[in-house]
Amino acid sequence: MSEPSKLPAAFLSRLADIVGADELVTDPADRWTYSYDNSRRQAQHDAVAFPTSHDEVRDCVRLCTEFEIPILARGLGSSTTG
């Protein structure tokens, strides 16, 4: 069963300020889609953000660094490169 995000509320609030509330996924059911790829390995993330500009990516990285939260960049999710 998916658990709610364990990230600090202050972090999530600031992340939503950066990317916009509509571009931040924290609901476990909605995060499930991003927890696997074609490799069939699964790992539920605490949040999924969709930055849409270079500045938003930069600010997300800075925020994660400040809170010491690891970042996982995701591409298409096919895990079938080459």
Sequence and secondary structure as in RCSB ss.txt:
>XXXX:A:sequence
MSEPSKLPAAFLSRLADIVGADELVTDPADRWTYSYDNSRRQAQHDAVAFPTSHDEVRDCVRLCTEFEIPILARG
LGSSTTG
>XXXX:A:secstr
      S HHHHHHHHHHH GGGEE  HHHHGGGSB TT  B   S EE   SHHHHHHHHHHHHHHT       
SS     
